[in-house]
Amino acid sequence: MAVISTLIGVFAPIFLILSPFTSYTDQILSIHRTRTSAGFALDIPGIMLTASILKIFYWPGARYDLSLLIQAFLMVGVQMTLLKVALDNRPAWRGERPFTEMGKSSVVETGTGRPFDFWRWKQQRPYWEYLLFLAFGLLALHTLLQPDGSSLYTKFLGGLGLSIEATLPLPQLYANYRAQSCKGFRVSVLANWLFGDMMKMGYFFASEPGRVPWAFKLCGMFQAGCDACLGIQYWLYGEGESTGELDTRLS
């Protein structure tokens, strides 16, 4: 048992740091190669970018494991690349400009069901504006509050970031269900998610008490359950042609 814990302690941090590349490189190359992001849930980079930025600003107060902080920085770079490639190759759909004519309901106009069509924007610029506003807004709050590990702000930030990350599989689960197919979602991503869940759970629970906050463990367990559901979907649907009505706005 001690040998297993030692191996997990040595190799799990390395895997966590490299996971942004091992999980998403194949998906990026696939979208670039096929010139379409149909079937891929665009919410995935949105969730991961938001969660990773929040986790980066969570670290100064929580001082959690350094490998998780390095992973968050690398994840931002990889997800920005994935977002750019997915947007460049997004199937055409009817969208509206965000944050304009706020007196009118964009939900009624476009039917996305989201205020101001959040993360369903037609143009690319609002995606990058949102990320800049989030990062600089958090930087300004940190400069003013200078939070520590016991502050309510730090706990809220960590809980929010990890809760958002835990929802990562949900958009893809919904997209697969709507299409009755997993076409467009790379099995390499799923395999890395499932293997990553095993590595994370082993590392989180084998680490010294206090090294990994319980928020990481709880959200990790929820995400692992969702990833398992994705695996069941892949087994049921495969990568065949869509038999359901695929809403291209999900891509």
N, C-alpha and C positions, 0 to 999 in steps of 0.2 A: 504493500500500500504506500509505503514511504517512497519507493522507487517511482511509482506512477505519479504521485504528487510532485516529485522532483522533475519528472519529464514534462508534466503539464506546466509547471512553473517556468521551465526553460523555453519550451517550444510554443506554448499558447501566446505569449506576448509577441513573438515573431510573426505568428500567423495573423494575429489581430492587426498588427501594423501593416502587413502586406495585403490584408483582405480587400481593401478598396480596389486594388489592381486585379487580384485573382477573381473577384466577384463580378466586376463590370467591364473588364477589357474586352471579353468576347462579345458582350452585348453591344458595346460601342462599335466594334469592327463589323458586326453583323448588320447593324443599321446603316453604317457607311457603305457596306458592300452591296446591300439590296436596295439602297436609296429609298427606304421607307421605314417609318417607325410604327406602322400599323400593328396593333396587337400588343404593343408595349405601353404600359400605363405611365403617362407623363408625370403623374403624381409621385412616382418613385424618386426622381431627382429632387422634386420639390420638398418631399418629406425629409430626405436625407440631408439636403442642404440646410434646411431650417433647423433640424435636430442637431447637426454637427456644429453649426454656428453657436447655438445655445449651449452645447456641451463645452465648447472652447471657452466661453465666458463663464461657465460654471466652475471651471478648474481653479481660478485664482482663489475662490472662497473654499471649495471642497478639497482641493489638493489630492484628487484621486489618482489612481495609478498612471504613471507617465506614458505607458504604452497606449492607453486609451486616448490620451490627449494627442499623441502623434498620429494615431489612427484618424481622429477627428479632422486634423489639418489636411491629411492626405485625402480623406474622403471628400472634403470640400473641392479640392482640385479635380478629382476624378469625376465627381457628380456635375461640376460645371462643364466639363468636357462632354459628358453624356447628355446633359441638357442641350448644349449647343448642337450636337449631332442630331438629337431627336427633333429639335425645332427646325433645323435645316431640312429635314426629311419627313416632316409631318404631313399626313394626308390633308388635303384641303377640306375646310369646313367653314360654316358660317359663324363668324365671331364678331365681337364688338370691341371697341377701344375701351380700356379701363379708366376709371377715375374721371370720366367726362360726363357732362350733363347729369350730375348727381341727382337732379330732381326727378329723373326718369328711372324706371326700374329696368336695369339691364337683365334681370332674371326673367322678366316677362318677355323681353325682346328676343333673347337667345335661347331660353329654356334650359339653361345649364343648372339652375337650382342653386347658384352660388352668388352671394352679394358681389356686385361689380365683376361678375364672371371670374372670380379669383382663380388664378392658374389655368384659365381657359382662354387666355387672351390671344387675339389674332396676330398681333405684332410681337416681335421678340423683345423689344426694349423694356416693356413693363416687368418682365421676369428679372432682368438684371437690376432694374430700379428697386424692385422689392428687396432683393438680396443686399443691395447697398444700404437701403434705409434700415434694414434689420441690423446689419453689422455696425453701422455708425450710431444707430440709436442705442444699442447695447453698450457700445464704447462710451457714449456720453453718460449713460446711467452708471456705469462702473466708475467713471471719473468722479461723478458727483457723490455716489454712495460709498465707494471704497468698501465693499462688503467683505465680511469674514465668513468662516465656515458655519457659525451659529446664527447668522442673520436669516430672517424670513425670506429676504430677497434671494439669497443663495439657494435655499431649499426649494423655493418656488421655481427658480430658473432650472435647477437640475431635474425636478419632477416634470416640468413642462417639456424640456428637451427630450428626456428619456421616454416620456409618454408618447410624444409625437413619433419618435423613432420606432416605438413598439407597434405603431399602426402601419409600418412600411408594407407588409404583405397585403393589406386590405384592398387597396385599389386594384392590384393585379388579380386578387381573388375575384373581385367583382367583374373586372374586364373579361376574365376567363369564363365566368359564369354566363355573362351576357352573350358571349360569342360561342359558348359551348365548345371552345377550342383553346389550346395554349399556344397556337401559332403566333410567332412574333416575340414570345418570351423564351429566352434561351435556357435550355436545360442546365447549362454550365452555371448560370446565375443561381438557379434553384439548388443545384448540388453544393455550391459554395455557401449558400445560406444555411442549408441543413448541416453541413460539416462545421460551419462557423458556430452554429448554435451549440453543437456538442462541445466544441473547444471552449466557447465562452462559459457555458455552464460549469464545465470542469474547472476552468481557471477561476471563475468567480467564487465557487464554493470551496476550492482548495487553497485559496489565498489566505493570508493571515487576517484575522478579524480586524475590521476597520479599513483595510486596504482598498476594498471595493465596496462602495456604499450599497445598502440594501435596495435602493431605487434601481440600480443597474440590474440586480438579480431578479427583482419582480418583473420589470419590463422585459428582461431577457427571456424569462419563462413564458410570458404572454406571446412574444414574438415567435418563439420556438413552436408554440402550439399552432400559430397561424401558418408558419412555414410548413408544418406537417400537413395542414389542410391543402396547401398548394401542391405538395407532393401527391396527395390523393387526387386532386384535380388533374394533374399531369398523367396519372395512371388511368383515369377515367376518360379524359378527352384526347390526350395525345396532341400532336401538332397537325392534325388534319384540318381541312377547310372548315371555316365557320359554318355551323348549322343554325346558329341563332342570329339575332339582329345585332351586329356589332356597331356601336355608336362610335364613330371616328373621333368624336370629341374626347374620348377616353384615351386616345393615343397622343 
